[in-house]
Amino acid sequence: MNTLEWVQRELPGLSGRRALVTGAAAGLGYETALGLAARGAEVILADRNVEGGQAALRRIRESVPAAKLEFRALDLADLSAVRGFAEALSADGCALDILVNNAGILPPLARRITADGFELKFGINVLGHFALGAQLLQSLRRSTAPRVVWVSSLVHRQGKLYFDDLQLERRYEPERAYNQAKLACLVLAMELQARADAAGWALQAVAAHPGISRTGIGDSRQGQQAQRFTDHLAAIAFRIAMGWLGQAPGQGALPILKAAAAADVKGGEFYGPDGFGEFRGLPRRVRLSKPALDPAVRRRLWEACEGLTGERYV
């Protein structure tokens, strides 16, 4: 079943609703934007890849001629750019109904940093999206039923939050960076829901993971020099997983789409594929890992993100 067939069957009409999808130029973000647009939402595609974003608009319009679409450039690796993006988006005073925090990268083999000095994966996936949500909170609260989706990963199970070294300055390994960031996305989604409940906001915060999806996420490592023996092993495992276990990006996007727009979803839930090991399949509710269930861990990470970004959800 492709994305368009599934959304027509499983998602309500979204006419009059406004959605923002980060990392929408390709892969899971593109498929998510396509699915939301097919159900009538006005979709803003955000990506640092301007040429790719414009091409994504054209591709979606080929499949959904009546789609209401807009592309806006967004570099989540630069907090000043995030603030500028959010200010421009909020200037019209319109509500934002759906925010999908999807953008991310496969961490480089050698440690790199963002414009603000953060480890690149954590800076983009976690801090960039945290700051974006804070900046867009008032736009979200203008909606009668706002929903924020954080895209996590299967590796949340192997992830650990290194509170004494969140930027992995002392021991950088790309797999540790990836696992930590994806766990952090899940933890922040659950803490956002807890804070929304405490504040009496109508906002629903939900998490989703795509199983193993054959996207172009690994392309960013082309030409990079392996730093350690484990880099070679990880590359082999990555190719095996993608080739043998992976599903098409349209299938991988279904848990994200369900989290973003299905009528039966509740805040604080987590969605992934229903197949063996959650590798692939149709969307279903899946189990949270222990850190995401621990209020103390959630608060500690949230407060760390506030301190690093200077942003508050108020």
Steps between C-alpha positions, in 0.01 A plus 500: 500500500645837401479822700205646309290184525561473875420862586178493300388198699635585846522878547217753530470793264741778597356791304554825688789361703856625467801271537876549509733209418875539548742312279232484233717512188535122487448171677264474796439873513396510136265204544349658812442829319347311207260311726385808690452697178298214350252533786457870438740662749692812411857372529818698553804302393813608687852391413851641470513356144325774302532333162378170641212671675381668181523166318295340778223757445487412133492126571216531750297712259541231235331252737260745669423779249283693748762490777549817705877518540777737590874453538708691755872462555596389851844421641451326834876507558484876566280625783493854362366358172239303693384815677484694174300221335253484790457877518420518129258208522322644804474852364164439330338402831358177354469178694737209449312174548769237439876517554705199391856507633647266241826650370823327589830365374711190538778626728830550318784258573709781646339733755366825357315789661216737416526876461436523875768246595276200567577146384342491155246219545382619842499860383275433199275218616451607859594862570392641164158342530469592868566865414263488203216367713555766764499774240182364339315422822263796473416408140428146614284619787287702255383164364201330660680163490875547448725199466880474515671185372859417589654240267707250696654170390520132583836574662333680789533157664880517482522871572634661813491863609853607590406785730861558596599524133193566281722644225722186503814708526688236699398187312346555161374204303238550227280217627499642852407840357216356291358283778511778757331751270219267403436404861500869589228566240279239664568631850426860400171401337385340824616794710326747268175309555550506876558874493204561269277305739629692801446834325152407375593533132302306241828401334575134431863388485556166329806302389547265206772292343516367142654159565773436245432713196706522182561873483802700390612569857828315444596711198654764726782259589620452146867588474554512876808327638436224754639603839495162676442130433147525633419746220558220248280262698225760530509563124456130431213471748336809350511355147362166617217661695400729215530232230340204676274643768417847375169617360422779256494851647128529427438202728738634761314829510170339599564500878596867472184579306286313750662689787451829318138472395307185595185567700559222755847617608551637851777719635788310656471203264778348286446339159709267287458209254308192608734240348769286661736709709311810385724491191217549252124484461189704566477751787415394851562630849837379633671496839693791642850443634569550872658848476188632325287371788720653771380851599836588655692408185251686283525815711878485507526480122240773451683734734829422327343593165366823648846588625674419172252676271381782726143411403195449724157357422290787637 
